[in-house]
Amino acid sequence: MTQAETAVTPRPSENTGLMTDRIVVLSGPSGSGKTTVVNRLVNQSAVPLVKSVSATTRPPRPAEEHGEDYYFLTDEEFRVRLGQDDFIEHAEVFSSGFFYGTLRTELNRAWDQGAWAFLEIDVEGAFNVMRQYPDAVTIFLKTPSPEEFERRLRARGTENEETIQKRLATAARELEYADRYRYSVVNETDGVDQTVNQICEILKSEETSKNA
């Protein structure tokens, strides 16, 4: 996977409130349970969260909606937005030829609602955000063991063996950088409630600290 770094100086926000340091970044290998945890957090967290909608050049899948699931852009539109420095981070995923990225306007969309911007992105994208927003709350979600990760990945039954091996290799690389995150949370088997509660407590603590 390739990653082209964006500028490391944050663009001033149009938001004039005090929310512009409220960013949560959650990363973790595919199969670590991120989607379930993210959806639960958005609905349950006492700290208001607005999940960032990523932009992508891949075609929409059935039932996916522009602006809800992704912002679906053509290759040309994506390149133009890159040239305008509209992305906080972007990457080509799994050498697929499709690009994904987080638009800076997604931060303002959350802040304008008095909420934290909640980014579910990969490790390389997270590092770009960390460089631009060093006070972002960064959380790495992982499984109890590599063996459990592989079991969960295979249990989904959605990928062929080649894709599984690529995901396993990517997960091994990502785990090497878990200690670069402010928090590391283990998503135990059948322990989603515990995981969500733990992250909710982290966010409440961070909110209290920022309001002090």
N, C-alpha and C positions, 0 to 999 in steps of 0.2 A: 504494500500500500504506500502510495506516495503522499506527501504532505507539503504543500507550499505555505510558508509562513506568511501571515498577514502582518501589517504594521503593528508595532508593539506599543504605540502611544494611543490610549483610548480617545475616541472622538468625544467632544463635549456632548452631553445629553441635552435634548430639548426639554427634559423634565427639570423643573426648577425646585422640586422638593428635596427631601433628605433621603430618598430611596436609592440613590445611584450607586451605593456600595452593596446593595442587596442582590447578590448573585449566588445561586447554588448550582454546583456542577456535580452530576452523578455519572460515574463511569463503571464499567465492569464488562467482563467477557460475555459474548453472546451465549445465552444459556444460564446466566447467573441469576436470572429472575428479575431483571431490571424493569421490564414492562409492568409486571404485576405490582412491584414495589412503587414505581412511579405513579401509577394510577391511584393506588391507595393513599399515597402521600398527598396528592393534589386534593383528594376528597376529605382527608382526615386531619391534616396538619393544622394546628392552632395558628401557626405562622402562615399567612396567606401566600400561596404559590400560584404562579401562572406558568404553565409549561410552554417552553419555546417550541415553535413549529419550525422544523428544518426545511430548507429549500433543497431540491434535488433535480437532476436532469433526467432521472429515469422516468419512464412512462407510468402513469397511475395504474394501479391494480383495480380490479372490480370493487366497487363500493367505496373506494378512496375518493376524498373530496379535496379540491384545491383550497388551501387556507385552513383546513381542519386537520388533515393527516400530514400533508406537506404543502409547500409552495412548489408547484410543478413548473419548472422553467425550461426553456429550450437551451441548447448548448450556447447559442449566441447570447441569449438573455443572461445566462450565468456569467459568461465572460465579461459582458458589459458591467454587470454588478461588481465583479471582481475588480475591474479597472477603476471603478468609482470608490473602491475601498468600503463597500457596503457590508462585507462579511467580517465577523469576528474571527471565524475559523472556517476552513473548508478542507476537503480531502476527496480523493478518488478511493472508493471502497472496494477492497479485494480485487484490484486491477480489473474491475468490471467495465470500465469506460464511463461509468456514471459517477457524477460528483454530488456531494452533499455538503451543506454548509449552514451556519447560523448567521442570520442577518442581524445587524446592529439594531434595526428597528424593533426586533423582538424584545430587547431589553427595555426600550422605552414603553412598549405595549404593556409590560408587566408593571413597571414603575408608575405609569400613568394611572394604574388601578390601585396603587398603594400596596403592591405585592412584590414579593421576591421573584426575580426571573429564574426559572428552573430549567437548566440545560441538561439533557441526557445525551452525552456525546462521548466519543472514544478518547483514548489516552492522548493521542497527538493533538486533537482538538482542544482537550482540556489544558494541555501545556500552553497553547496559544492564549487561551483565556487567562491562565495564571499570570502570564507575562504582562498582559494588558490590565488585568484587574487582580493584583496580588492579594487583596482582601477577600476575594471570593471564597465561599465555603465549599471545599472540595471533598467529595466522599467517594471512596472506591468500594464497590460491592463485589464480594467474591463468595464462592462456594466453600464448604468446609475442607475440601481436598481436590486435587486435580482429578482423582478417580471419580468423585461425585460430579464434578463438572462434566466429564465425558459421558457419564451415565445420563445426566439430564439432557445433554445435547442429542444423544442418540435416541432418547425416549420421545423427543419431539417428532421424529420420523419425517422431517421436512427436507432434509439435505441428503445428497448422495455422499459416498465415502470420500471422494476427493474434496468436497466442500467441508466435510467434517474435519478432515486432516488439516485443512487450511485454518479453520476456526480454532482447532487445538493449538496449532503453532502460534497463531495470533494471541490466543489467551496466555500462553506461556510467556510471550514477550511482554504483554501488558502487565502481568503479575510482577514482573521485575521492577515496575515503576510504582507499585501500590504505595510504597512508603513516601512517595513525593506528594501524596494527598494529605490533607489535614486529618482526615478520619478514614479508617478502614473498618468496614462492617461485614461480618460473615452472615450470609443468608442461609441459615440452617435448613436442612430438609424438614418440611412441614413446620417451619418456624417463621412464616411471613409476618404474623402478628408481632412477634418479638422484634423482627427486623424493622418493621415500620415504626413501632413504638420507640425503638432506639434512635432512629433518625429523627423522629419528631422531637425527642428530648434534646438532641444535638441542635436542632434548629431553634428551639425555644431558648437554649443557652446562648446561642449566637445572637439572637434577637435582643435578649436582655443585655448582652455585652455591648451591642451597638447603640442601644438606647441609654446606656449608663452615662 
